[in-house]
Structure formats: C-alpha cells, structure tokens
Amino acid sequence: MNSPIAHASASPLLTVQEVAERLSVPKSWVYAKAEDGELPSFKLGHYRRFSPEAIEVYLRRQLTSVGRAS
C-alpha cells in the first residue's frame, strides 16, 4: 500500500519549536507563517506539525528567490 500516511511515518514530524530552531526564528514567526499558509503545516487537534521534507522544500524555494533578487 502506498499511502501518504505510510510515508509520513518515515520522518518524524516537527513541532513549532523544532522548526523555529532549524530556521533560527521565533516561534511566533513560525505560527504566523503557518497560519498564512506560507509555511506548509497541518494541525493534529490543536497541535501544529510540520513535515521535515516540506520545510526543506520551503527553504530551497526561499534560497532560490533570494538568488533571483540579486
């Protein structure tokens, strides 16, 4: 079976705190970007979680857009 849930278990989900630490930003920034839909995330009850792979894609896109602006 090839379900998204089976793939999600391969990488542990990240918390807001862990994403903030990886990006060196405050937790409030992570919450705001997640609420705006700019930072990919989903809710499990009242907890917000992030896929490590989605965060990597977000970072690559940000780095690419910075390179274009130069």
C-alpha positions in Angstrom: 0.0 0.0 0.0 1.4 3.4 -1.0 -0.4 5.9 1.2 0.8 9.4 2.4 0.4 8.3 6.0 2.8 5.4 5.4 5.4 7.8 4.0 4.8 10.4 6.8 6.0 7.8 9.4 9.4 7.6 7.7 10.3 11.1 9.0 9.2 12.2 12.4 7.0 15.3 12.3 8.5 18.6 13.6 7.0 20.8 16.3 6.8 24.6 16.1 9.7 24.8 18.5 11.8 22.5 16.3 11.0 24.4 13.1 11.9 27.7 14.9 15.2 26.3 16.0 16.0 25.0 12.5 15.2 28.3 10.9 16.6 30.5 13.7 13.4 32.4 14.1 10.9 33.0 17.0 8.1 30.6 17.4 5.7 33.5 16.8 7.1 33.8 13.3 6.6 30.1 12.6 3.0 30.3 13.8 2.3 33.4 11.7 3.7 31.9 8.5 1.9 28.6 9.1 -1.4 30.4 9.7 -0.9 32.4 6.5 -0.2 29.1 4.6 3.3 30.3 3.6 5.0 27.6 5.7 3.5 24.2 5.0 1.9 22.6 8.1 -1.1 20.8 9.4 -3.0 20.5 12.7 -3.4 17.5 14.8 -6.1 18.6 17.2 -4.8 21.9 18.5 -1.1 21.0 17.8 0.6 22.3 14.6 3.0 19.9 12.9 5.5 20.2 10.0 6.9 17.7 7.6 10.7 17.9 7.6 10.7 17.4 3.8 8.2 20.3 3.3 10.4 22.6 5.4 13.4 21.7 3.3 11.4 22.5 0.1 10.3 25.8 1.7 14.0 26.6 2.5 15.1 25.7 -1.1 12.4 28.0 -2.5 13.4 30.8 -0.2 17.1 30.5 -1.2 16.2 30.4 -4.9 14.1 33.5 -4.6 16.9 35.3 -2.8 19.3 34.3 -5.5 17.0 35.7 -8.2 16.6 39.0 -6.4 20.3 39.7 -6.5 
